[in-house]
Amino acid sequence: MAERDSQLAELIAAVQASARYRTIDAAVIERVGRESLQRYPSLKAAIKAAKTTLHQMIGAYADRALPYPQWLAELQSAPDKTTRQAVCHRLMAHHASTRERLPALDRLYPACFGGQPPQRVLDLGCGLNPLAIPWMELPPTTWYAAYDIDMALSGFIRAALPLLGVQGEANTCDLAAGPPPVAADVALVLKTIPLLEQQRRGAGADLLRAIQAPRLVVSFPTRSLGGRNVGMATTYRGYMDALAAAEGWSPHVIELPNELVFVIERHTPSRSRM
Ligand SMILES: C[S@@+](CC[C@H](N)C(=O)[O-])C[C@H]1O[C@@H](n2cnc3c(N)ncnc32)[C@H](O)[C@@H]1O
């Protein structure tokens, strides 16, 4: 046991020594480290496996070392909505998920939110998606809560939310262990379910069932990061069809060029914040 603990400490230190993973929530590194040590008896192999898993979780999507202080300064000096949208549009191009969605920003969020803008929004596995707030037509009283695993990203989003015209918070949270204990009118879970299912089979479905929001907006990529069509739309449609049938949900489906979006109305009252 003591040897396992010291191996885990060594693994965590080795992962955090890498600039790429230094800003990832320590609890996530510890969880991934424990799982790697269970699978690989050699510490060296476990460290390599932990880094590979973390790379799959975040590394493959975003440009390296994003200049958050500079981005905040750019947002701060944007004098009006048009300039703010231009800045956000440019910044979102630094993350593969938001980059692919840029041509659809104008029509996506009105379609997801229905006739009434939500008062409380959860954005789970947010990446840079909160930078799309200027396209969401949210009133300034909206509470926007964003979660991901990277502390630097969360800090940036936390500071950016008031500049984007809403109130809110951004924090780290390991969604493979469940949603944050926060209720909302709508939860955005964009392109994050496949990563959670990769981390633990069933983690994506468990998350969707546990979220405290009557409306879920859940999306899946339909092309690989390299842009290839490898049958992902069929796979994820099957995944959501099975889950929706089991849960009695009737999703409305929106097809974007690279993304399949399921809007699920659960008719369950959102519970107050715990
Ligand atoms: C494919 S990106 C999607 C980003 C954003 N939702 C979008 O669609 O633009 C997946 C995001 O999920 C985050 N993520 C991966 N595993 C996670 C976990 N266990 N808990 C919380 N976030 C996670 C990654 O850091 C990444 O930002």
The ligand as a Gaussian input file, in Angstrom:
#p B3LYP/6-31G(d) Opt

LIG

0 1
 C      -13.866000      17.894000     -27.388000
 S      -13.654000      19.117000     -26.182000
 C      -15.201000      20.017000     -26.285000
 C      -15.120000      21.406000     -25.754000
 C      -16.424000      22.209000     -25.809000
 N      -17.479000      21.574000     -25.083000
 C      -16.838000      22.411000     -27.232000
 O      -17.614000      21.616000     -27.759000
 O      -16.365000      23.374000     -27.839000
 C      -13.885000      18.198000     -24.707000
 C      -13.647000      18.980000     -23.436000
 O      -13.929000      18.114000     -22.336000
 C      -12.943000      18.305000     -21.344000
 N      -12.867000      17.064000     -20.547000
 C      -12.348000      15.864000     -20.895000
 N      -12.478000      14.991000     -19.888000
 C      -13.078000      15.645000     -18.871000
 C      -13.460000      15.284000     -17.555000
 N      -13.234000      14.065000     -17.073000
 N      -14.055000      16.209000     -16.780000
 C      -14.268000      17.479000     -17.245000
 N      -13.936000      17.881000     -18.487000
 C      -13.348000      16.970000     -19.290000
 C      -11.667000      18.605000     -22.118000
 O      -10.730000      19.283000     -21.326000
 C      -12.204000      19.440000     -23.287000
 O      -12.190000      20.827000     -23.008000

